[in-house]
Amino acid sequence: IKSVYPNYDAKQGYELAGFAWLQGWNDLVDGDVYPDRQKPGGYESYATLLAQFIRDVRKDLSAPKLPFIIGVMGVSGVQPKPNSMTYFREAMAAPASLPEFKGNVVNVLTEKFWDSRLVELVTRSFKVDRKRDDLQKDSSLKPEERAAAVEKYRAELFTAEELRWLMGASNREYHYLGAAKILGPIGKAMAEALVELRKRNR
């Protein structure tokens, strides 16, 4: 602990409050590992491995009932069934239903925190990127003329309010747009789920 928190007082000790797991994007799209991902059960091995991961974490930390929160991937928001995203979400959520994890592993469905409006703004902003790329090819323009043309085009595509909203996105869709507006509520929901689990298990 002192390696990451130098002021840690070993005499005071510590408490393991719980473990939060928020899955990234790559397992969803890995066709080598999940060749049947477009079919029901195509991510079954993910569910098996996630359950084993929970067991291993608890064993390694000597905490057999450590509360475990699974943030079920919510990229792209609510999805029509069936598709590879819904199959993957089902696999992610599956360990919480195992009898051995009853009452100490829960799912948080993060899809409800997705922001479709922000996605639309980010998608629209790609037009500005393409415009900038096109203008770079025009050798007759000076750098300041290119910059002015890009800003003029941006102003045609977005209102001032939309540009303020767009500032909340710093990454791609598969990284929840890097948006606190999405990630903040996900973190809060996972923390609240952990608090609720700890209350139940007192």
N, C-alpha and C positions, 0 to 999 in steps of 0.2 A: 504493500500500500504506500509506503514511504517513497517509492520510486515515482509515483504520480501525485502524491500529496505529501511533500516534505515535512509539513508541520504535524503529521499524524502522530498521535500519542498512543503508543501500544498499550499503555496501562488503561487507557479509556476503553480500548477495544472497539469493536464494530458490530453492526447487525446487518445481515443480508435481508433486505426488505423484499426482494423479488427480482425476477428476470424478465426483461421485455425483448421480444423478438419481432423485428419488422423486416420482412423479407424483401430483398432486392429484385431486380427485373430479370437477371440472366437465366435463372432456372426456368422461368416461363418460356423462354425462347430457345432453349438448348435442345436442338433436334437430335444431337448425338446421344445425349443422356436420356432424353424422353422422345424416342422416335414415334410413339403413338399419342403424342400430346393432343392431337385433334380428335381423339376418341375418348369415350367415357373410360375412366380408370387409367388413362395414359400417364397420370402423375402419381400413381399408387406408391411407387418407390419413394417419392418425396415424402409422403405421409409417414411411411415406415421410418425413414431416416430422421425426420423431425422428431418423432416420438423417441427414437434412440438418442438424439441430441439432448432432449430434455432429461432423460435418464443419466446421460454422461455428465451433463452440467451439475446435476444434483449430487452425483457420486463424487466428482472432482472437488466440489465445494463442501462436501460432507453435510449436505442440507437436503435430506430425503423428501421433504415436503415443501421445498422452496416454491413459493407462488410463481407461476409462469404465465405471462401474458403474450398471446400470439396476435400480432397486428396483421390480420389477413389483408393481403395486398389489395389496394383500392384504386390503383392507376386506371384511368378511363371511366371511373364511376360505375354506376349500376349498369350491368350488362344483360343483354337478352340471352336466355339459355336456349340451347347449349352452345358453348364455344370453348376454345382452349383456355381463355381467361377464367371462365366459370369452373372448368374442370380443375384448374390450378388452385383456385380459391377453396374448392371443396377439399382438395388434398391438404391444403394448409390448415384448414379448420378441423380435419379429422381427428388428430390426436386428442383434442379436448373432450371427445366423446368416449375415449377409452376408459373402462372402469377404474383402472389404476390411477387415472388422473382426475377422477371426479372430485370436484370441490377445490382443486388446487391448480388447474390449468383452464384458462378461459380465452375465448376469442374476442377480438374487437374488430368489427367489420368497418374498415377504413374507407370503403367506397362511398359512404354517405358524406364524407368530408371533401369529396372531389368538387372542383369549381369549374363548371363548363364554360362560364363566361370568360374566365381567365384563359382557358384553353383556346377559345375562339380568338381572343386578342393576340395570343402568342402565335397562332397559326397565321393570322393576318399579318403579323410583323415579318413573317418570312418573305412577304412581297417586297418589303423595304430592303431586305438583304439581297434579293435578286436584282432589285433596281440598282443598288450600290455596285454589285458585280458587273452589271451591264455598263454602268457609267465608267468603271475602271478601264474598260476596253476602248473608250473614246479618248484618243490621245490629243484631241483638239481642246479638251477642257483642262483648265488649271485646277489644282487640288481644291482651292477654295470654291470654285464653281461647282465641282462635283459635290462637295459637302453641302453647299446651298441647295443644289438640286435634290439631294437625298432628303434634306429637311423639309423642303417644299412638298415632296411626295408623301412624306410621313404625315404632314399636316393635312393633306388631302384624305388620307386613309383613316385618321384617328381624331377624335375630339380631345380636348385638353383633359377631360375627366378620364377618358380611356387610356391616355398616356400615363396618367397617375396610377391607374390600376395596373398597367403593364409593368410598372416599376417593381411590382411585387413578385414578378417571375424572374428567376435567375438561371434556370436550367431547362432541360428537356422534360417532356411529359413523363417519360419513364423514371424520372427522379422527382416526381410530384411537382414538377416545374420549379423546384427549389423554393417554393412559395411558403412563407410562414402562415399565410392564410389557410393553407391546406395542412401543413405539417404541425402547426401549433395545436389545432383542435385534435389531431391524431394523438399527439403526445399527451394532451390533457385527458382524452378518453382512456388511453392506456394507463395513465397514472390513477385515474378514478377507479378503473377496473381492479387495479392492484390494491388500492385502499379497501375496496369492497371485499376482495378475497381475504385480506388480512383480518378484517372484521369478522368474517364468517369462521375463520379458523383460530380465533382466540380461545 
